[in-house]
Amino acid sequence: MLKSKLFLKTYAGIIACVMVFAAVSYLSSVPWLRDLLEHQEERTGRVVLDNVYELASSAQQEILAWQESALRMRRHDLRNLLQLVETGTGRLEAQNGAQHVNAETATAILLESIRLAVDEQGNSGIDYIEEEVAARKVILTERLRRHLHETRIADSGYLFVFDGGHEMVIHPNPNIEGVNVRELLNPISNRSLSSELMAAADTPGDRVVYKWDKPSDPGNYIYDKVSWVRYLPAFDWYIASSVYRDELQRTGDQLTARILAIHGLILIVTLIGAYFFLRRIITPICRLAETATRVGDGDLSASTTIDRNDEIGILAKAFNAMVARLRDQFHNMEHRVAERTTELAQTVRNLEDRSRENAELTSMSERLLSCSTEKQVFAAVTQTCKALFPHDAGRAYLVDSDDQLQLAAQWGNNAHLVPEGPAPSCTATRFGKVQRHVPATEASRCHQYHDEGVASLCIPLQTEDAMIGIIELIPTIERGEDVSQVLDNRQPLMTTVVEHAALTVSNLRLRERLRQQSIKDSLTGLFNRRRLEEALASEISRVKRYGGQVGIVMLDVDHFKRINDCYGHDIGDKVLSNVGDLLGRTVRREDIACRYGGEEFTLIIPEADTKGLRALAELVRSRIEAMDLPELAEKVTVSAGTALYPTHGQDVHSLLKVADIALYEAKQTGRNRIIDADEVLPELSPKESS
């Protein structure tokens, strides 16, 4: 049982809850009860003092009442005496008259008689009252002493009485009675303790807290004591109580110990009850868990013997039923597992094929990104097809400038089995659709393949506006395989390859088209000024590295503004177009013909000298002059200026400037002629002309 994690966790939770409950109840009740009991003990001490005070006050009232009654009786006796004096006086006067005594003698006799009567009556009565009051006070003191000796506050607290002269009247210690206690000091304030008690009697709190020693620890004034004081004015008495504070708290300590004992008892009872309760609940659960472990380890013969009529019994019966069904199903499990294993293996192979195909497609995409020509694209496609279809053969055809399919690449051992090139009637060629050839079926449209008995898949490689080529795949068909199914399996992946290739070729052609548009003039088909400056800078750099010369010829159509004004801008554009076409056909392959701007043209002639440059310029001039334009009634002529690098300039700008100066001189000297830079700047050195 003690090894069960469920038992230990639950038992620990119960212990924690009980201890938390005990701690909360203790902290929320015990401090409050201790304070309550301490205040109750203080009130008890006050009540004891008040009772003693009331007792003394009542006795005082009795003595005062008796004294008042005695004095009242004495006054009555004195009044009777006065009446007797008056009666005696009358008799004495009558006597004195009969005896003929003079007045002075009679008066003296009368006064002496009164004095004797008063002394006898008055002195004896007053002395008696005073003696009786003193006797009664002594009796009160003795009664009060016995009562105070019998009275205790808490364990060792007591009451005592001292008078206004600091003389101890009643004290549990008889040795202190009659002693003046003025010199006893409060260790806290270092003042007379009796004076502080007298002062406390006149305050609302009527209490004094001070340090004192204990009989068990004499002379060690470290223990807190508290005293309450009441004043009895008739006797000039101070009735006080004194008790140690720890004794006032002792009841709280006892209650605390009792509460702790009760909590401990509750905790023990709870733990014992929880143990047996959890044992009753968890033992069958542990047995059920052990049975489940055996079943989990493969022992399907295991079953639980728990027989109860509660929820655990229902769980045990359900568990046994589940194991029985599992045991029945296990006999069919191996066959089903084998089937699932075969399916999983096939799925894994398919996933591996897909992963390999995706890797090859990614690699092909990276290779296509680095291609700069269409032949490189077809080479990348061929490499990818070899990797994706290692047992198949195929061919790649590229559409040439005459819209004819030319073999660009082939791979595999079966490529020779297929005739050279798709038939003209092939759907892939005519309509740009995928063409599948299945031997010996009417569905095939490539009839030249029937006799070959070879299956093939033709996928057109095309852009939105043009046919680029065709990729033809010749799969290897194993005996018993479904040809249509083989082609179905190959077609999606092959289509993806072709689409990537078509997109790359389309991008290359678009890039080339954009490049041509950025460097060629749309009207003449010649390179524009931007390309002129780039090409001339490149030639100058080449000459700087390897030596040699590069020449330029700058031409300008004569009277072009007059042609535009007289014949219209359409004819002017036609003149420029024809001039540009003639320049393109006249210069060599390595020469560069450019339209400089407006009606100006420039030729870049690498490896030229002065004589050859002038000869070329003259050839161009003469051919333009011989050009026949029916729309014009006059000949088209040009003026030209020539210059050589590094003879006439050290950079693009200076070289073009010198050629332009020579062209301007040709214009000024009659047009339709050629002026060399040496003719207009014979005095300039190469450095100065730059």
C-alpha positions as CSV (number, residue, x, y, z in Angstrom):
1,M,0.0,0.0,0.0
2,L,2.8,2.4,0.9
3,K,4.3,1.9,-2.5
4,S,1.2,3.2,-4.3
5,K,1.8,6.7,-5.7
6,L,-2.0,7.3,-5.7
7,F,-2.2,6.4,-2.0
8,L,0.9,8.5,-1.1
9,K,-0.4,11.6,-3.0
10,T,-3.9,11.3,-1.7
11,Y,-2.7,10.7,1.9
12,A,-0.3,13.6,1.7
13,G,-3.0,15.8,0.4
14,I,-5.3,14.9,3.3
15,I,-2.5,15.5,5.8
16,A,-1.8,18.9,4.2
17,C,-5.4,19.9,4.3
18,V,-5.8,18.9,7.9
19,M,-2.7,20.7,8.9
20,V,-3.7,23.8,7.0
21,F,-7.1,23.7,8.6
22,A,-5.5,23.3,12.1
23,A,-3.0,26.1,11.4
24,V,-5.7,28.4,10.2
25,S,-8.0,27.6,13.1
26,Y,-5.2,28.0,15.6
27,L,-3.9,31.3,14.1
28,S,-7.4,32.7,13.8
29,S,-8.7,31.8,17.3
30,V,-5.8,31.2,19.8
31,P,-4.4,34.8,19.8
32,W,-7.9,36.2,20.1
33,L,-8.7,33.8,23.0
34,R,-5.4,34.6,24.8
35,D,-6.2,38.3,24.6
36,L,-9.7,37.7,25.7
37,L,-8.7,35.5,28.7
38,E,-6.0,38.0,29.7
39,H,-8.6,40.8,29.7
40,Q,-10.9,38.6,31.6
41,E,-8.3,37.9,34.3
42,E,-7.7,41.6,34.5
43,R,-11.4,42.2,35.0
44,T,-11.5,39.5,37.6
45,G,-8.6,41.2,39.5
46,R,-10.5,44.5,39.3
47,V,-13.7,42.8,40.5
48,V,-11.9,41.3,43.5
49,L,-10.5,44.8,44.3
50,D,-13.9,46.4,43.9
51,N,-15.5,43.8,46.1
52,V,-12.9,44.4,48.9
53,Y,-13.3,48.1,48.4
54,E,-17.1,47.8,48.7
55,L,-16.6,45.7,51.8
56,A,-14.4,48.2,53.4
57,S,-16.6,51.1,52.3
58,S,-19.7,49.3,53.8
59,A,-17.9,48.8,57.1
60,Q,-16.8,52.4,57.0
61,Q,-20.4,53.4,56.5
62,E,-21.5,51.3,59.4
63,I,-18.9,52.9,61.7
64,L,-19.9,56.4,60.5
65,A,-23.6,55.6,61.0
66,W,-23.0,54.3,64.5
67,Q,-20.9,57.4,65.3
68,E,-23.6,59.6,64.0
69,S,-26.2,57.8,66.1
70,A,-24.0,58.1,69.2
71,L,-23.5,61.8,68.7
72,R,-27.2,62.3,68.1
73,M,-27.9,60.5,71.4
74,R,-25.3,62.6,73.2
75,R,-26.9,65.8,71.9
76,H,-30.2,64.6,73.3
77,D,-28.5,64.0,76.7
78,L,-27.1,67.5,76.6
79,R,-30.5,69.0,75.9
80,N,-31.9,67.1,78.9
81,L,-29.0,68.4,81.0
82,L,-29.8,71.9,79.9
83,Q,-33.4,71.5,81.0
84,L,-32.2,70.1,84.4
85,V,-29.9,73.1,84.7
86,E,-32.7,75.5,84.0
87,T,-34.9,73.7,86.6
88,G,-32.0,73.6,89.1
89,T,-31.4,77.3,88.5
90,G,-35.0,78.1,89.4
91,R,-34.9,76.0,92.5
92,L,-31.6,77.5,93.5
93,E,-32.9,81.0,93.1
94,A,-35.9,80.1,95.2
95,Q,-33.6,78.6,97.8
96,N,-31.2,81.5,97.8
97,G,-34.2,83.8,98.3
98,A,-35.4,81.9,101.2
99,Q,-31.9,81.7,102.8
100,H,-31.2,85.3,101.9
101,V,-27.9,84.5,99.9
102,N,-26.5,87.3,97.9
103,A,-26.5,87.2,94.1
104,E,-22.7,86.7,93.5
105,T,-22.6,83.7,95.8
106,A,-25.7,82.2,94.3
107,T,-24.2,82.6,90.8
108,A,-21.0,81.0,91.7
109,I,-22.8,78.0,93.3
110,L,-24.9,77.7,90.2
111,L,-22.0,77.8,87.7
112,E,-20.0,75.2,89.7
113,S,-23.0,72.9,89.7
114,I,-23.4,73.2,85.9
115,R,-19.7,72.6,85.3
116,L,-19.7,69.5,87.4
117,A,-22.7,68.2,85.5
118,V,-21.3,69.0,82.1
119,D,-17.9,67.5,82.8
120,E,-19.5,64.4,84.1
121,Q,-21.9,63.9,81.2
122,G,-19.8,65.4,78.3
123,N,-16.4,63.9,78.9
124,S,-17.6,60.5,79.6
125,G,-19.9,60.5,76.4
126,I,-17.3,61.8,73.9
127,D,-14.5,59.5,75.2
128,Y,-16.8,56.6,74.9
129,I,-17.7,57.4,71.2
130,E,-14.1,57.8,70.2
131,E,-13.1,54.6,71.9
132,E,-15.9,52.8,70.3
133,V,-15.1,54.1,66.8
134,A,-11.4,53.1,67.3
135,A,-12.5,49.7,68.5
136,R,-14.8,49.2,65.5
137,K,-12.0,50.3,63.1
138,V,-9.7,47.8,64.7
139,I,-12.4,45.1,64.2
140,L,-12.8,46.2,60.6
141,T,-9.1,46.1,60.0
142,E,-8.9,42.6,61.4
143,R,-11.8,41.4,59.4
144,L,-10.4,43.0,56.3
145,R,-6.9,41.4,57.0
146,R,-8.4,37.9,57.2
147,H,-10.4,38.5,54.1
148,L,-7.4,39.8,52.1
149,H,-5.2,36.9,53.3
150,E,-7.8,34.5,52.0
151,T,-8.2,36.3,48.7
152,R,-6.0,35.5,45.7
153,I,-5.8,36.9,42.2
154,A,-4.7,34.2,39.7
155,D,-2.1,32.0,41.5
156,S,-0.1,34.4,43.7
157,G,-1.7,37.8,43.3
158,Y,-2.8,39.5,46.5
159,L,-4.3,42.7,48.0
160,F,-2.8,45.1,50.4
161,V,-3.8,48.4,52.2
162,F,-1.6,51.4,53.0
163,D,-2.6,54.9,54.3
164,G,-1.9,58.4,53.1
165,G,1.3,58.5,55.1
166,H,2.7,55.6,53.1
167,E,2.4,53.3,56.1
168,M,1.5,49.7,55.3
169,V,-1.8,48.8,57.1
170,I,-2.6,45.3,55.7
171,H,-0.2,43.1,53.8
172,P,0.0,39.3,53.3
173,N,3.5,39.6,54.8
174,P,3.0,40.6,58.5
175,N,6.6,41.9,58.6
176,I,5.7,44.7,56.3
177,E,2.6,45.9,58.2
178,G,3.2,49.1,60.1
179,V,6.3,49.9,57.9
180,N,6.6,53.0,55.8
181,V,7.0,52.0,52.2
182,R,7.8,55.4,50.7
183,E,11.3,54.2,49.9
184,L,10.2,51.3,47.8
185,L,11.0,52.3,44.2
186,N,9.5,51.3,40.8
187,P,12.5,49.8,38.9
188,I,11.0,51.1,35.6
189,S,10.4,54.8,36.6
190,N,12.8,54.9,39.6
191,R,10.0,56.7,41.6
192,S,8.3,55.8,44.8
193,L,6.0,52.9,44.1
194,S,3.5,53.9,46.8
195,S,3.3,57.5,45.3
196,E,2.6,56.0,41.9
197,L,-0.2,53.9,43.4
198,M,-1.6,57.0,45.1
199,A,-1.5,58.9,41.8
200,A,-3.1,55.9,39.9
201,A,-6.1,56.0,42.3
202,D,-7.0,59.4,41.0
203,T,-6.8,58.4,37.3
204,P,-9.4,56.6,35.1
205,G,-7.2,53.6,34.5
206,D,-6.3,53.3,38.2
207,R,-3.4,50.8,37.4
208,V,0.3,50.7,37.6
209,V,2.7,48.4,35.7
210,Y,6.1,47.8,37.2
211,K,9.0,45.3,37.4
212,W,9.3,43.2,40.5
213,D,11.0,40.0,41.7
214,K,9.5,36.7,42.6
215,P,9.8,34.6,45.7
216,S,11.5,32.0,43.7
217,D,13.9,34.6,42.2
218,P,14.5,37.2,44.9
219,G,16.3,40.4,44.0
220,N,15.9,39.9,40.2
221,Y,13.4,42.7,39.2
222,I,12.6,41.5,35.8
223,Y,9.0,40.2,36.1
224,D,6.1,42.4,35.0
225,K,3.4,43.1,37.7
226,V,0.2,45.1,37.5
227,S,-1.6,46.8,40.4
228,W,-5.0,48.4,40.6
229,V,-5.8,51.0,43.3
230,R,-8.9,52.3,45.0
231,Y,-8.9,55.2,47.6
232,L,-11.1,55.1,50.8
233,P,-11.2,58.7,51.9
234,A,-12.9,58.2,55.3
235,F,-9.9,56.1,56.6
236,D,-7.4,57.7,54.3
237,W,-6.7,54.2,53.0
238,Y,-5.4,53.0,49.6
239,I,-6.6,49.5,48.8
240,A,-4.4,47.9,46.0
241,S,-4.1,44.6,44.3
242,S,-0.9,43.2,42.8
243,V,-0.5,40.2,40.4
244,Y,2.2,39.0,37.9
245,R,1.3,39.4,34.3
246,D,2.5,36.0,33.3
247,E,-0.1,34.6,35.7
248,L,-2.8,36.6,33.9
249,Q,-1.6,34.9,30.7
250,R,-1.4,31.5,32.2
251,T,-5.0,30.6,31.5
252,G,-4.4,31.5,27.9
253,D,-1.3,29.4,27.8
254,Q,-3.2,26.5,29.3
255,L,-6.0,27.0,26.7
256,T,-3.4,27.1,23.9
257,A,-1.9,23.9,25.1
258,R,-5.3,22.3,25.3
259,I,-6.2,23.5,21.8
260,L,-2.9,22.1,20.5
261,A,-3.6,18.8,22.2
262,I,-7.1,18.7,20.7
263,H,-5.7,19.5,17.2
264,G,-3.1,16.9,17.6
265,L,-5.7,14.3,18.6
266,I,-7.9,15.3,15.6
267,L,-4.9,15.0,13.3
268,I,-4.1,11.5,14.6
269,V,-7.7,10.4,14.4
270,T,-8.0,11.9,10.9
271,L,-4.7,10.2,9.7
272,I,-5.8,6.9,11.0
273,G,-9.3,7.2,9.5
274,A,-7.9,8.5,6.2
275,Y,-5.4,5.6,6.1
276,F,-8.2,2.9,6.5
277,F,-10.5,4.8,4.1
278,L,-7.9,5.2,1.4
279,R,-6.9,1.6,1.9
280,R,-10.5,0.6,1.3
281,I,-10.6,2.7,-1.9
282,I,-7.1,2.3,-3.3
283,T,-6.4,-1.4,-2.7
284,P,-8.8,-2.5,-5.5
285,I,-7.5,0.3,-7.7
286,C,-3.9,-1.0,-7.2
287,R,-5.0,-4.5,-8.0
288,L,-6.7,-3.2,-11.1
289,A,-3.6,-1.3,-12.1
290,E,-1.4,-4.4,-11.7
291,T,-3.8,-6.4,-13.9
292,A,-3.7,-3.5,-16.5
293,T,0.1,-3.6,-16.4
294,R,0.1,-7.4,-17.1
295,V,-2.3,-6.8,-20.0
296,G,0.0,-4.0,-21.2
297,D,2.9,-6.4,-21.1
298,G,1.1,-8.7,-23.4
299,D,-0.6,-11.1,-20.9
300,L,-4.1,-11.1,-22.3
301,S,-5.1,-14.0,-20.0
302,A,-4.9,-11.6,-17.0
303,S,-8.2,-10.6,-15.3
304,T,-9.1,-8.9,-12.1
305,T,-11.0,-10.8,-9.3
306,I,-12.5,-7.6,-7.7
307,D,-16.1,-8.2,-6.8
308,R,-17.8,-5.2,-5.4
309,N,-21.2,-3.5,-5.9
310,D,-19.9,0.0,-6.2
311,E,-18.3,2.0,-9.0
312,I,-15.0,0.2,-8.6
313,G,-16.7,-3.1,-9.1
314,I,-18.4,-1.7,-12.3
315,L,-14.9,-0.6,-13.5
316,A,-13.4,-4.0,-12.8
317,K,-16.2,-5.8,-14.8
318,A,-15.8,-3.4,-17.7
319,F,-12.1,-3.9,-17.7
320,N,-12.4,-7.7,-17.8
321,A,-14.9,-7.4,-20.7
322,M,-12.5,-5.1,-22.5
323,V,-9.6,-7.5,-22.1
324,A,-11.8,-10.4,-23.3
325,R,-12.7,-8.4,-26.5
326,L,-9.0,-7.5,-26.9
327,R,-8.1,-11.1,-26.6
328,D,-10.6,-12.1,-29.3
329,Q,-9.4,-9.4,-31.6
330,F,-5.7,-10.2,-31.1
331,H,-6.0,-13.4,-33.2
332,N,-6.8,-11.3,-36.3
333,M,-4.3,-8.6,-35.4
334,E,-1.2,-10.1,-37.1
335,H,-2.8,-10.3,-40.5
336,R,-4.1,-6.7,-40.2
337,V,-0.7,-5.5,-38.9
338,A,1.0,-7.2,-41.9
339,E,-1.4,-5.4,-44.3
340,R,-0.9,-2.1,-42.5
341,T,2.9,-2.7,-42.6
342,T,2.9,-3.3,-46.3
343,E,0.7,-0.2,-46.9
344,L,3.0,1.8,-44.6
345,A,6.1,0.6,-46.4
346,Q,4.6,1.6,-49.7
347,T,3.6,5.0,-48.3
348,V,7.2,5.4,-47.0
349,R,8.6,4.5,-50.4
350,N,6.1,7.0,-52.0
351,L,7.2,9.6,-49.5
352,E,10.8,8.9,-50.2
353,D,10.1,9.2,-53.9
354,R,8.3,12.4,-53.4
355,S,11.1,13.7,-51.2
356,R,13.7,12.7,-53.9
357,E,11.6,14.3,-56.6
358,N,11.1,17.5,-54.6
359,A,14.9,17.6,-54.0
360,E,15.6,17.1,-57.7
361,L,13.0,19.8,-58.6
362,T,14.6,22.2,-56.2
363,S,18.0,21.4,-57.6
364,M,16.6,21.9,-61.1
365,S,15.1,25.3,-60.1
366,E,18.5,26.3,-58.8
367,R,20.2,25.2,-62.0
368,L,17.6,27.0,-64.1
369,L,18.2,30.2,-62.2
370,S,21.8,30.2,-63.3
371,C,21.0,29.5,-67.0
372,S,21.7,32.3,-69.4
373,T,20.8,30.5,-72.7
374,E,18.0,28.2,-73.8
375,K,20.5,25.4,-74.5
376,Q,21.6,25.5,-70.9
377,V,17.9,25.3,-69.9
378,F,17.5,22.1,-72.0
379,A,20.7,20.7,-70.5
380,A,19.4,21.3,-67.0
381,V,16.0,19.6,-67.9
382,T,17.9,16.6,-69.4
383,Q,19.9,16.2,-66.2
384,T,16.8,16.4,-64.0
385,C,14.9,13.9,-66.2
386,K,17.8,11.5,-65.9
387,A,17.6,11.8,-62.1
388,L,13.8,11.6,-61.9
389,F,13.3,8.8,-64.4
390,P,16.6,6.8,-64.3
391,H,15.2,3.8,-66.1
392,D,13.4,5.8,-68.9
393,A,14.7,7.5,-72.0
394,G,13.7,10.7,-73.7
395,R,14.4,13.6,-76.1
396,A,14.2,17.3,-76.0
397,Y,13.4,19.3,-79.1
398,L,13.8,23.1,-79.5
399,V,11.9,25.2,-82.0
400,D,14.3,27.1,-84.3
401,S,13.9,30.4,-86.1
402,D,12.1,28.6,-88.9
403,D,9.6,27.0,-86.5
404,Q,11.2,23.6,-87.0
405,L,11.8,21.2,-84.2
406,Q,15.5,20.5,-83.7
407,L,16.9,17.8,-81.4
408,A,18.5,19.6,-78.4
409,A,19.3,16.6,-76.1
410,Q,18.5,13.0,-75.5
411,W,19.0,10.5,-72.7
412,G,18.5,6.8,-71.9
413,N,19.0,3.6,-73.8
414,N,15.6,3.4,-75.5
415,A,15.8,6.8,-77.3
416,H,16.9,5.2,-80.6
417,L,13.6,3.2,-80.7
418,V,11.6,6.3,-81.5
419,P,11.6,8.0,-84.9
420,E,13.5,11.2,-85.2
421,G,11.1,14.0,-84.1
422,P,7.3,14.0,-83.5
423,A,5.1,13.7,-86.6
424,P,3.7,16.9,-88.1
425,S,0.2,15.8,-87.2
426,C,1.2,15.3,-83.5
427,T,-1.2,17.0,-81.2
428,A,1.7,18.3,-79.0
429,T,3.1,20.0,-82.1
430,R,-0.1,21.4,-83.7
431,F,-2.2,22.3,-80.6
432,G,0.3,22.5,-77.8
433,K,-1.4,19.6,-75.9
434,V,0.0,16.6,-74.1
435,Q,0.2,13.6,-76.5
436,R,0.2,10.1,-75.1
437,H,1.0,7.0,-77.3
438,V,-0.1,3.6,-76.1
439,P,0.9,0.9,-78.5
440,A,-1.8,-1.1,-80.3
441,T,-4.6,1.2,-79.3
442,E,-6.8,3.4,-81.5
443,A,-6.5,6.2,-78.9
444,S,-3.0,7.0,-80.1
445,R,-2.8,9.8,-82.7
446,C,0.9,9.2,-83.5
447,H,0.4,6.4,-86.1
448,Q,4.1,6.2,-86.9
449,Y,4.7,4.6,-83.5
450,H,2.2,1.7,-83.9
451,D,4.7,-0.6,-85.5
452,E,7.4,0.3,-83.0
453,G,5.4,-1.0,-80.0
454,V,6.9,1.7,-77.9
455,A,4.9,3.9,-75.4
456,S,5.7,7.6,-75.2
457,L,4.6,10.8,-73.6
458,C,5.1,14.1,-75.5
459,I,4.6,17.3,-73.5
460,P,4.8,20.7,-75.2
461,L,7.2,23.3,-73.8
462,Q,5.5,26.6,-74.6
463,T,4.9,30.2,-73.4
464,E,1.7,32.2,-73.6
465,D,2.5,33.3,-77.2
466,A,4.8,30.8,-78.7
467,M,5.9,27.1,-78.9
468,I,9.4,26.7,-77.5
469,G,9.9,23.0,-77.9
470,I,8.8,19.5,-76.9
471,I,10.0,17.1,-74.2
472,E,9.4,13.4,-75.1
473,L,9.6,10.7,-72.4
474,I,9.9,7.0,-73.3
475,P,9.1,5.0,-70.2
476,T,10.4,1.5,-69.5
477,I,7.4,-0.9,-69.3
478,E,7.8,-4.0,-67.2
479,R,6.0,-7.2,-68.2
480,G,2.5,-7.1,-66.9
481,E,2.4,-3.4,-66.2
482,D,-0.5,-1.2,-67.3
483,V,0.9,1.2,-69.9
484,S,-1.8,3.8,-69.3
485,Q,-1.1,3.6,-65.5
486,V,2.6,4.1,-66.1
487,L,2.0,7.1,-68.3
488,D,-0.5,8.5,-65.7
489,N,2.2,8.2,-63.0
490,R,4.8,9.9,-65.1
491,Q,2.7,12.7,-66.6
492,P,2.2,15.0,-63.4
493,L,5.9,15.0,-62.5
494,M,7.0,15.4,-66.2
495,T,4.5,18.3,-66.6
496,T,6.0,20.0,-63.6
497,V,9.5,19.7,-65.1
498,V,8.3,21.1,-68.4
499,E,6.5,24.0,-66.8
500,H,9.6,25.0,-64.9
501,A,11.6,24.8,-68.1
502,A,9.0,26.8,-70.1
503,L,8.9,29.5,-67.4
504,T,12.7,29.8,-67.4
505,V,12.9,30.0,-71.2
506,S,10.1,32.5,-71.2
507,N,12.0,34.6,-68.6
508,L,15.2,34.4,-70.7
509,R,13.4,35.5,-73.8
510,L,11.7,38.3,-71.9
511,R,15.0,39.4,-70.4
512,E,16.7,39.4,-73.8
513,R,13.8,41.3,-75.3
514,L,14.0,43.9,-72.5
515,R,17.8,44.1,-72.9
516,Q,17.4,44.7,-76.6
517,Q,14.8,47.4,-76.0
518,S,17.0,49.1,-73.5
519,I,20.0,49.3,-75.9
520,K,18.4,49.5,-79.4
521,D,16.6,52.2,-81.2
522,S,13.1,51.1,-82.2
523,L,13.0,53.0,-85.5
524,T,16.3,52.0,-87.1
525,G,17.1,48.8,-85.2
526,L,20.5,50.1,-84.4
527,F,22.0,50.5,-80.9
528,N,21.0,53.6,-79.0
529,R,23.3,56.3,-77.5
530,R,23.4,54.5,-74.1
531,R,24.7,51.3,-75.8
532,L,27.1,53.5,-77.9
533,E,28.7,55.0,-74.8
534,E,28.9,51.5,-73.0
535,A,30.4,49.8,-76.1
536,L,32.9,52.7,-76.8
537,A,34.0,52.7,-73.1
538,S,34.5,48.9,-73.3
539,E,36.6,49.2,-76.5
540,I,38.7,52.0,-75.0
541,S,39.3,49.8,-71.9
542,R,40.4,46.9,-74.2
543,V,42.8,49.1,-76.1
544,K,44.2,50.4,-72.8
545,R,44.9,46.8,-71.7
546,Y,46.1,45.2,-75.0
547,G,47.0,48.1,-77.2
548,G,45.8,49.0,-80.7
549,Q,43.2,51.6,-81.8
550,V,39.5,52.1,-82.1
551,G,37.9,54.5,-84.5
552,I,34.5,56.2,-84.7
553,V,32.6,57.6,-87.6
554,M,29.9,60.2,-86.8
555,L,27.4,60.8,-89.6
556,D,24.6,63.3,-90.0
557,V,21.9,63.3,-92.7
558,D,22.1,66.4,-94.8
559,H,19.1,68.8,-94.9
560,F,17.0,66.4,-92.8
561,K,14.9,69.2,-91.5
562,R,14.0,70.2,-95.0
563,I,13.0,66.6,-95.8
564,N,10.7,66.5,-92.7
565,D,9.2,69.9,-93.6
566,C,8.7,69.1,-97.3
567,Y,7.8,65.4,-97.3
568,G,6.5,64.9,-93.7
569,H,7.7,63.0,-90.7
570,D,6.7,59.7,-92.1
571,I,9.1,60.0,-95.0
572,G,11.7,61.4,-92.6
573,D,11.3,58.3,-90.4
574,K,11.6,56.1,-93.5
575,V,14.9,57.9,-94.5
576,L,16.3,57.2,-91.0
577,S,15.1,53.6,-91.1
578,N,16.7,53.0,-94.5
579,V,19.9,54.6,-93.4
580,G,20.0,52.5,-90.3
581,D,19.4,49.3,-92.3
582,L,22.1,50.2,-94.7
583,L,24.6,50.9,-91.9
584,G,23.8,47.5,-90.3
585,R,24.4,45.7,-93.6
586,T,27.6,47.6,-94.4
587,V,29.7,47.3,-91.2
588,R,31.5,44.2,-90.1
589,R,30.2,41.8,-87.5
590,E,32.6,43.2,-84.9
591,D,31.7,46.8,-85.7
592,I,28.9,48.6,-83.9
593,A,26.4,50.9,-85.6
594,C,24.4,53.2,-83.4
595,R,21.9,56.0,-83.7
596,Y,23.4,58.9,-81.8
597,G,20.3,61.0,-81.7
598,G,17.9,62.6,-84.2
599,E,19.5,62.3,-87.7
600,E,23.0,61.6,-86.3
601,F,24.6,58.1,-86.5
602,T,27.8,56.8,-85.1
603,L,29.9,53.8,-86.1
604,I,32.4,52.1,-83.7
605,I,35.2,50.4,-85.6
606,P,37.6,48.3,-83.5
607,E,41.2,47.9,-84.7
608,A,41.0,50.7,-87.3
609,D,43.5,53.0,-88.7
610,T,43.1,56.4,-90.3
611,K,43.1,55.1,-93.9
612,G,40.8,52.2,-93.2
613,L,38.4,54.4,-91.2
614,R,38.1,56.9,-94.0
615,A,37.6,54.1,-96.6
616,L,34.7,52.7,-94.5
617,A,33.2,56.2,-94.1
618,E,33.5,56.8,-97.8
619,L,31.8,53.5,-98.6
620,V,28.9,54.3,-96.3
621,R,28.6,57.8,-97.7
622,S,28.5,56.6,-101.3
623,R,26.0,53.8,-100.6
624,I,23.7,56.2,-98.8
625,E,24.0,58.7,-101.8
626,A,23.1,55.8,-104.1
627,M,20.1,54.8,-102.1
628,D,16.9,55.0,-104.1
629,L,13.8,56.4,-102.4
630,P,10.8,56.9,-104.8
631,E,9.1,59.3,-102.3
632,L,12.0,61.8,-102.6
633,A,12.8,64.0,-105.5
634,E,16.4,64.4,-104.3
635,K,19.2,62.3,-103.2
636,V,19.8,61.5,-99.5
637,T,23.4,62.5,-98.5
638,V,25.3,62.4,-95.3
639,S,28.3,64.3,-93.8
640,A,30.7,62.5,-91.6
641,G,33.6,63.1,-89.2
642,T,36.1,60.5,-88.1
643,A,38.4,60.2,-85.0
644,L,40.8,57.6,-83.6
645,Y,41.5,56.6,-80.0
646,P,44.0,57.3,-78.5
647,T,45.2,59.8,-81.2
648,H,42.3,62.2,-80.9
649,G,40.9,61.6,-77.5
650,Q,41.6,59.9,-74.2
651,D,38.0,59.0,-73.1
652,V,34.5,58.6,-74.6
653,H,33.5,62.2,-74.2
654,S,36.6,63.7,-75.7
655,L,36.6,61.3,-78.6
656,L,33.0,61.9,-79.5
657,K,33.6,65.7,-79.2
658,V,36.5,65.6,-81.7
659,A,34.4,63.5,-84.1
660,D,31.5,65.9,-83.7
661,I,33.9,68.9,-84.5
662,A,35.0,67.1,-87.7
663,L,31.3,66.4,-88.6
664,Y,30.5,70.1,-88.0
665,E,33.4,71.0,-90.3
666,A,32.1,68.7,-93.0
667,K,28.7,70.4,-92.8
668,Q,30.3,73.9,-93.0
669,T,32.4,73.0,-96.0
670,G,29.6,71.9,-98.3
671,R,28.0,68.7,-96.9
672,N,28.1,65.2,-98.5
673,R,31.7,64.8,-97.5
674,I,34.0,63.3,-94.9
675,I,36.4,65.2,-92.7
676,D,39.0,63.5,-90.5
677,A,39.9,64.8,-87.1
678,D,43.5,65.4,-88.3
679,E,42.1,67.9,-90.9
680,V,40.4,70.1,-88.3
681,L,42.8,69.7,-85.4
682,P,46.2,69.2,-87.0
683,E,48.0,71.2,-84.2
684,L,46.5,69.2,-81.2
685,S,48.4,66.5,-79.6
686,P,46.4,63.5,-78.2
687,K,46.7,64.9,-74.7
688,E,45.5,68.3,-75.7
689,S,42.6,67.0,-77.8
690,S,41.3,65.1,-74.8
